[in-house]
């Protein structure tokens, strides 16, 4: 039986180490939503910190709104 490998970011590309998609990839998003199920504010703080780090690594590659959409917008409560 295959072991689960967490979908984490590879820096400085910010692509998933497992599937190669831009991080947070779909499996990472699902895992994060589950992990922070009872603490959406904590999830947004964590993702904001990751976005801050990605801003340095991806400087000039993406506009700020694209980074916000990638890291934060999907995680807001609906």
C-alpha positions in Angstrom: 0.0 0.0 0.0 1.5 3.4 -1.0 2.3 5.8 1.8 0.8 9.3 1.9 3.3 12.0 1.0 2.3 15.5 2.1 2.0 18.0 -0.7 4.4 20.7 0.4 6.1 23.5 -1.4 9.5 23.3 -2.9 11.3 26.6 -2.7 12.1 28.9 -4.5 9.7 27.7 -7.2 6.7 27.2 -4.9 5.7 24.1 -6.8 4.5 21.0 -5.0 7.2 18.5 -4.2 4.8 15.6 -4.9 2.7 16.6 -7.9 4.6 19.5 -9.4 1.5 21.8 -9.5 1.7 25.4 -8.1 1.5 25.3 -4.4 -0.9 25.2 -2.6 -2.1 22.5 -5.0 -5.5 20.9 -4.7 -4.4 18.1 -2.4 -2.5 20.6 -0.2 -5.6 22.8 0.0 -7.8 19.9 1.1 -5.3 18.9 3.7 -5.0 22.4 5.0 -8.7 22.9 5.2 -9.0 19.7 7.2 -6.1 20.6 9.5 -7.4 24.0 10.2 -11.1 23.0 10.1 -11.8 24.7 13.4 -9.4 27.7 13.0 -9.9 29.5 9.7 -8.2 32.6 11.1 -5.1 30.4 11.8 -5.2 29.0 8.3 -5.3 32.5 6.8 -2.4 33.6 9.0 -0.3 30.6 8.0 -1.1 31.2 4.3 -0.3 34.9 4.6 3.1 33.9 6.0 3.7 31.5 3.2 2.6 34.2 0.7 5.1 36.7 2.3 7.9 34.2 1.8 6.8 33.4 -1.8 6.8 37.1 -2.6 10.5 37.2 -2.1 11.2 34.0 -4.0 8.8 34.9 -6.9 9.7 38.6 -7.0 8.5 40.1 -10.3 7.1 36.8 -11.6 3.5 37.3 -10.5 1.4 40.4 -9.8 0.4 40.8 -6.2 -3.3 39.9 -6.9 -2.2 36.6 -8.4 -0.3 35.8 -5.3 -3.3 36.7 -3.1 -5.6 34.6 -5.2 -3.2 31.7 -5.1 -2.5 31.8 -1.3 -5.5 33.4 0.3 -8.6 33.9 -1.7 -9.6 30.2 -1.9 -9.3 29.9 1.9 -11.7 32.6 2.9 -14.9 31.5 4.6 -17.9 31.3 2.3 
